[in-house]
Amino acid sequence: MQKRGQVTVFIVVGILILAITGATLYLSSMFKTVEQDNLLKLEELKAPVKSQVNYCIEKSMMDGIFYVGMQGGYYFPAAVSEQYWGGFIPYYFYDEEEHVPSMGELEEQLSTAVKFFLPACLDKALAFFEKERVEVKYEIKEIKTRVTATKVMVEADLPITITIGGVKEEEGILDLDKLNDQTSFTELTDFVVSVDIAYKKMLDWSKEIILLQAKDPQWFQLGDISDLAFEEGFTYEIISVDTVYGERAEVEGFEDVEISEGDDRNKVLISIVDNELFDKPYYFTFGIWYDVNYEELFAEDMALEEEMDALLE
């Protein structure tokens, strides 16, 4: 009777061992299968994630070009600038000196603008993947913009981490259908987006305008600028400044520009206009301060007017 009981115990223990071994093998197999599925899914996700990131880089670049155009190519206020209508307009010609930025400077300013606009787009675009229990995280390490005669290119060092899965537990109940290993992927890092857009021509035309102005600083060279626009085929607008709408930028390390209240009539803002870059007019705006002395210029007229007044008295 005792031997029969021992045999029964051995059989029960054996069954338990087999059950535990079977369950272990099953769970191990299940985890391996899920992990393999996750790796396969990660590969499938690379293309759509990359597509969304590229879209956001291009959109941020176009938003940046539009924004800096309103401020003569600058994202941060230029050293010689003044605030009008909510933006800081740089003076490309001031006090008989040229202040036209180099293309390298404008590339840096555009890079800063892209880096500013990019997170909002990425957050919105990548949130779509959360519906599939996929988490996509990013880090914007560096943005470099390159401008050629016909293209604008953005190089982004932007590591992407894609995470799938994890054990989901709701209300204390483990959902075995969602039981899987957490798998991450970080291969997506360097992105390059290039768009056919002739942004460089804005700076080229601006330089030509300032060269014309530098020939005779005492007069605004409207006639020569009109001839240049006709020859090069661009449109422009002239804005006469009568009122300063805001305070000058107070940026650490920037030179303060002293402009007295009576000198507003010597200021002109020029906007080069392009109707092809966007679905609305694009303005690339900068200022000219020409050094005309009205008292000296009209001295003879003023003297004649005084003589006439004296005769009439």
Secondary structure as GFF3:
##gff-version 3
##sequence-region A 1 313
A	DSSP	alpha_helix	2	69	.	.	.	ID=ss1
A	DSSP	beta_strand	81	84	.	.	.	ID=ss2
A	DSSP	beta_strand	87	94	.	.	.	ID=ss3
A	DSSP	beta_strand	97	98	.	.	.	ID=ss4
A	DSSP	alpha_helix	103	126	.	.	.	ID=ss5
A	DSSP	three_ten_helix	127	132	.	.	.	ID=ss6
A	DSSP	beta_strand	134	138	.	.	.	ID=ss7
A	DSSP	beta_strand	142	147	.	.	.	ID=ss8
A	DSSP	beta_strand	151	157	.	.	.	ID=ss9
A	DSSP	beta_strand	160	164	.	.	.	ID=ss10
A	DSSP	beta_strand	169	170	.	.	.	ID=ss11
A	DSSP	beta_strand	173	174	.	.	.	ID=ss12
A	DSSP	three_ten_helix	176	178	.	.	.	ID=ss13
A	DSSP	beta_strand	183	185	.	.	.	ID=ss14
A	DSSP	beta_strand	190	196	.	.	.	ID=ss15
A	DSSP	alpha_helix	200	215	.	.	.	ID=ss16
A	DSSP	alpha_helix	222	232	.	.	.	ID=ss17
A	DSSP	beta_strand	235	240	.	.	.	ID=ss18
A	DSSP	three_ten_helix	261	266	.	.	.	ID=ss19
A	DSSP	beta_strand	267	274	.	.	.	ID=ss20
A	DSSP	beta_strand	282	289	.	.	.	ID=ss21
A	DSSP	alpha_helix	294	297	.	.	.	ID=ss22
A	DSSP	alpha_helix	299	312	.	.	.	ID=ss23
###
